[in-house]
Amino acid sequence: MSLQLHAVSTSKVTDAIMPYLTDARLVRELAYINGKWVHGPQDIDVLNPATDDVIGHCTQLAPLQIEQAIEHAHQAFQSWQALLADERAAILMRWHDLILENKEDLARLMVLEQGKALNDAQGEIDYGASFVRWFAEEARRAYGETIPSHIANAELATIREPVGVAALITPWNFPHAMITRKAAAALAIGCTVLIKPASETPFSALALAELAERAGFPAGVYNVLTGKGSQVGQQLCQSEKVRALSFTGSTRVGKILLAQAASTVKKCSMELGGNAPFIVLPDMDITEAAKAAVAAKFQTAGQDCLAANRIFVPHAHYEQFLTAFAEQMASIKVGNGFSEGVTLGPLIFHEAVDNAQQLVDDALAKGARLIAGDQTKALGSNFFMPTLLADITPQMRVFSEENFCPVAGVMPYHSLDEVIALANDTEYGLAAYVYGQDIRQLFQIIKQLQFGMVAVNSVKMTGHGIPFGGVKQSGLGREGSRHGFDEYSHLKYYCLGGLTSDM
């Protein structure tokens, strides 16, 4: 006997959320399957990390409900892929417009469940919407190619086709943009999607589902599955009907998902951990470099796979840089994301605060210097004050791990060869930053750094038109740009024989 999916006209609205929003329908506490709002057998508390207060709940789906969602997405795939690219693009553009029309509510919802500063949340809505527009436009350019034939009387060519149902597992640090970056690409090429958001930040995903429904996505094309990550992820990986898996999160979890997906040989794309180096070259203005390093380190309270974890400075400018960095760091305002001027909010949960303190304690025990970072000034149990450690070494956890917190580690170097070796001394290979003026040195470093993305004299490196992704244990595949379709499509080759030149 199968469970029934029942439509729900409105969701429960909590007093903790609604004073901040203008559209109550954007607050949903149910999963979204086959065009219906669905309740599972249990609920999960959703907390505001700035206050630790419960602001609402998301439902935990039963295994049978997840199976039904997969089946509905599978059934919807044939009709969705059969639409003209222009027809899919039109629906995506309506979704894009609705996202921007509801930008303020979406941003405020993100502050409540994720904790980031309001201006950062507003920026993420714009960033996320840009992927929807990009892939709506790219849907018309999903080209194949003709191949000069080596076979007599034959024409050879390829066409690009969607793989089928795509499972998208997204993180809590960018609860809006990581969904749109994946979903827009999959939907535009003709896949149907099953989105599993982090249980810490489900409301951003469910608000996007509400807007997707308003935009006119047919039932079964766009689905949001809420619940325990390990349970949902395992079912998605083991299903034969799910043909693509895209995951953004830790390398540890990515390896588990890859192993589970191997049984059905899915197309997998993984955007995993990072341990970004920030290299200051000898000819760089130290004050400018320090300002950039602070920006690169403390974005999203350090909870960012692109955050600069290890900062390398020429020995001759080392102490000057530490002073400049500490001065810049002192201007960071920590607090609730809704408070005026706040640029750094809380960490997502208390375990992250414990981990940050353990990283600092480990570094200090092994010889690092604490330049700045007074935790007695923390505003609550989930807050960790920006911290600067000097004299870090490869033996310290802060050097080798993706720390995902507002702890900056700085060390000196003597030569270009030395700093390149130190920067590459990590299992990760997502992003790197380099600041300098000598184009010969810059080019040498760009070519030798073992990272998928290198930002030179710029903290900002991402966007809808660039291929986002890493090497080594930072992942597989690319998101964004024209390459973003690769993760959700395959090339079909055909040989059309029996042709003659006779008319």
C-alpha positions, 0 to 999 in steps of 0.5 A: 500500500503506497502513501498518498501525496496530498496537496496543502494550500498553505504552510504553517507560519511561525511567529519567528519568521513572518515579521520579517517577510511580506509574502507568507506563502514563501514560508513552507515547512513541507517537502515538495513532490510532484507539484504537491506539498507533502508532510512526512512522519516526523519534523526537524527543528530549524534554528536561527544560528544567531539566537539558537531559537527554533524558527520553524520545522522541516518535514522528514520524508519516509523512504517510500515517499522518497521512492515516489518522488523519484518515480514522479521525476522519472515519469515527468522526464519524457515530457519535459525533455520533449519541450522545445528549448525555447519553452523550457527557457521561458519557464526558467526566465519566469522563475528568474524574474520571480526570484528577483521580485521576491529578493528581499523576502528570500534574503531575509529568510536566508539570514534567519536560517543561515545567519549571514549578514543581510547584504551578503544574503541579498548578494547571494539572491542576485548571484543565484538568479544569474545562473537561472538566466544564464542557463535559460539562455544557454538552453538554446545553444546546447549544440552537437557537432558534425564529424568529417566522415571516414566512412564512405557514403555516411554522415557522422554527428553528435547530439547532446541529450539530457541524462534523465533524473538529476539528484542535487544535494546542496549545503547550508552555507549558500542555501540559495545559489547552490540550488540555482547553479545546479538546478538551472543547468539540469532543467535547461538541458531537459532533466528533472530534478530532485533537490535535497537541501541541508536540514539546517537551511531548508526554507530557502530551498522550499521558497524556491520551490514555491516560486518554481510552482508559480513560474509554471514548472510541470508537476514532477519536474522540480521536487524538494526532498527534506529529511535526514541527509544520509537516508535521502542521499543513500536512496538517491544514489542507489536508485536506477532511475536517478541518472545524475548526482551533483553534490556540494559539501565536504570531501568526506561526505562526497566520497561516501556518495561516490561509493554509493553511486558507483553501484548504478554508475551515475554521472557524478559531479562533486564540488568538495572541500577547499584549502585555499592559499593566498600568496602575497608576492614581494612587489605587492603593496602590503596594505592592499594585500592585507585588505584583500586577504581579510576579504578573502578569509572572512567571507560568509564568516569563513564558512566558504570553500573559497575562503583563504585558509593559508596566507603566505607572505614574503619574509621581508614584509611579514611583520608589516603584513601582520600589523596591516591584517590585524588593523583591517580585521578590527574593522569587521563588525560581528553580530546578528545579520539584521543589525546595521553594519554587520559584516560577519554573522554567527557560525551555523551551529555550536559544533563549528565554534568548538572546532574553531577553538580546537584549531586555534588551541592546536596551533598555539600548542605547536608554536603559533602566535595569537595576534588577535581574536578575543573570544570573550567578546563573542555575542552568543554560543554560535559566534566566534570572533575573527582570529589571526594566527601567525607562524603557522606550519604544515604540522598544524591542523589550521594549515592542513584542514579546511577550517570553515571558520573565521580563523586566519593562519599566516606564515612567511616564505623566502622564495617563489619555489618554496611558496608554490610547494607550500601552497600545493601541499594539500589534498585539496585543489579548489581555489587559490589567490595570488597578489603581485605585479610581475607578470612573469611571476604571476604566470609562473604561479598560475601554471604551477598551482594545482588548483582548479581556479586561480584569482589574481589581484582579485577576491571575486572570482565566481559568476555564472559564466565561469567554470566553477570546480576543483582538482585533486580531492576538491571535486569532479566536474564544473558548474556554471559556464557553457560547461555546466551542461556537461554534468547533466547531459551526454553526447549521442553519436550517430552514423547515418550510412547508406547515403549516395551522391545520386539524386 
